[in-house]
């Protein structure tokens, strides 16, 4: 065998080996890409099965919170015979704080805008209660304070809780379509 024949043989073997490596590399890349797409599909399916129900429950719970802190419902739920206006105001504030604190973690599953609307509804309820408290004498009874709360609420175009519910519903519907 001559030197030239040996070099040609070595170069041929190197080219054949490089070609085989290229084919193996392409097959491995195709396999890896296929595995990644399978994992992504599994993740989307798992997200759909696990995360969306939890997210839906968060919207449900926050709408329930907002319904429960509706001034009219609070008045009927918190008023007890013989209560003073100040005691009723204190009881309503306590109920709202407990409801809100119980649902703090739901903010993980909704947008920042929706969470701000929920917080604003809670804060604006405090404004309604304060405005009603200013309308009644400091020694008024719970019935007089209740009437004042309902009057202040009726004077608003939209209750804060109703506005927040509308935002939550709109966001929920948008997310379910996506």
C-alpha positions in Angstrom: 0.0 0.0 0.0 1.4 3.3 -1.0 1.4 6.4 1.2 -1.2 8.1 -1.0 -3.5 5.2 -0.9 -3.2 5.1 2.9 -4.0 8.8 3.2 -7.0 8.4 0.9 -8.2 5.5 3.0 -7.8 7.5 6.3 -9.5 10.5 4.8 -12.3 8.3 3.5 -12.7 6.7 7.0 -12.7 10.2 8.6 -15.4 11.4 6.2 -17.5 8.3 6.8 -17.1 8.6 10.5 -18.0 12.3 10.4 -21.0 11.5 8.3 -22.1 8.9 10.8 -21.6 11.3 13.7 -23.7 13.9 11.8 -26.5 11.4 11.3 -26.4 10.3 14.9 -26.4 14.0 16.0 -29.4 14.8 13.8 -31.3 11.7 15.1 -30.5 12.6 18.7 -31.6 16.2 18.2 -34.9 15.1 16.6 -35.5 12.7 19.6 -34.7 15.4 22.2 -37.0 17.9 20.5 -39.8 15.3 20.3 -39.3 14.5 24.0 -39.5 18.2 24.9 -42.7 18.7 22.9 -44.2 15.7 24.7 -43.2 17.2 28.1 -44.7 20.6 27.1 -47.9 18.9 26.1 -48.0 17.0 29.3 -47.4 20.2 31.3 -50.2 22.0 29.5 -52.5 19.1 30.1 -51.5 18.9 33.8 -51.9 22.7 34.1 -55.4 22.4 32.6 -56.4 19.6 35.0 -54.8 21.0 38.2 -54.4 24.7 38.0 -57.5 25.9 36.2 -59.9 24.3 38.8 -58.0 26.0 41.6 -58.0 29.3 39.7 -61.8 28.9 39.1 -62.3 28.3 42.8 -60.4 31.5 43.6 -62.7 33.6 41.4 -65.7 31.9 43.0 -64.4 32.6 46.5 -63.6 36.2 45.8 -67.1 36.8 44.2 -68.6 35.2 47.3 -66.4 37.5 49.5 -67.7 40.5 47.6 -71.3 39.4 47.8 -70.9 38.9 51.6 -69.4 42.4 52.0 -72.2 44.0 50.1 -73.6 46.7 52.5 -77.2 45.4 52.4 -76.2 41.8 53.2 -73.8 42.9 55.9 -76.6 45.0 57.6 -79.0 42.1 57.7 -76.3 39.6 58.8 -74.7 41.7 61.5 -77.6 43.5 63.1 -78.9 42.1 66.4 -81.7 43.5 68.5 -80.7 46.1 71.0 -77.3 46.9 69.3 -76.0 50.4 69.2 -74.8 52.0 66.0 -71.2 51.9 67.1 -71.4 48.3 68.0 -72.9 47.4 64.6 -70.2 49.4 62.9 -67.6 47.5 64.9 -69.2 44.2 64.1 -69.4 44.9 60.4 -65.8 46.0 60.3 -64.9 42.7 62.1 -66.9 40.6 59.6 -65.3 42.3 56.6 -61.8 42.0 58.0 -62.3 38.3 58.7 -63.8 37.6 55.3 -61.0 39.5 53.6 -58.2 37.8 55.7 -59.7 34.4 55.0 -59.4 35.0 51.2 -56.0 36.7 51.0 -54.3 33.8 49.3 -56.7 33.9 46.4 -54.7 36.8 45.0 -52.2 34.2 43.7 -54.7 33.1 41.1 -56.1 36.4 39.7 -54.5 39.4 38.1 -53.1 42.4 40.0 -55.9 44.5 38.5 -58.6 42.2 39.8 -57.0 42.0 43.3 -56.8 45.8 43.4 -60.5 45.9 42.6 -61.3 43.5 45.5 -59.1 45.6 47.9 -60.7 48.8 46.7 -64.2 47.3 47.3 -63.2 46.5 50.9 -61.7 50.0 51.4 -64.7 51.8 49.8 -67.0 49.8 52.1 -65.2 51.5 55.0 -66.0 54.8 53.4 -69.6 53.9 53.2 -69.7 52.9 56.8 -67.9 56.2 57.9 -70.3 58.3 55.8 -73.3 56.5 57.4 -71.8 57.0 60.8 -71.6 60.7 60.2 -75.3 60.8 59.4 -76.4 59.4 62.7 -76.0 60.6 66.3 -73.3 58.9 68.2 -75.9 57.3 70.5 -78.0 56.0 67.7 -79.3 52.4 67.6 -78.3 49.8 65.0 -81.6 50.3 63.1 -80.9 54.0 62.5 -77.3 53.2 61.5 -78.5 50.4 59.2 -80.9 52.8 57.4 -78.0 55.3 57.0 -75.8 52.6 55.5 -78.6 51.6 53.0 -79.2 55.3 52.1 -75.5 55.9 51.4 -75.3 52.7 49.4 -78.4 53.6 47.4 -76.9 57.0 46.6 -74.0 55.3 44.7 -74.3 54.6 41.0 -72.5 51.3 41.5 -71.5 49.6 44.7 -67.8 48.9 45.0 -68.4 45.2 45.4 -70.5 45.1 42.2 -67.7 46.9 40.3 -65.2 44.4 41.5 -67.5 41.5 40.7 -67.8 42.8 37.2 -64.0 42.9 36.8 -63.6 39.4 38.2 -66.3 38.0 35.9 -64.7 39.7 32.8 -61.3 38.4 33.7 -62.5 34.9 34.4 -64.3 34.7 31.1 -61.3 36.0 29.2 -59.0 33.4 30.9 -61.4 30.5 30.2 -61.3 31.4 26.4 -57.5 31.7 26.3 
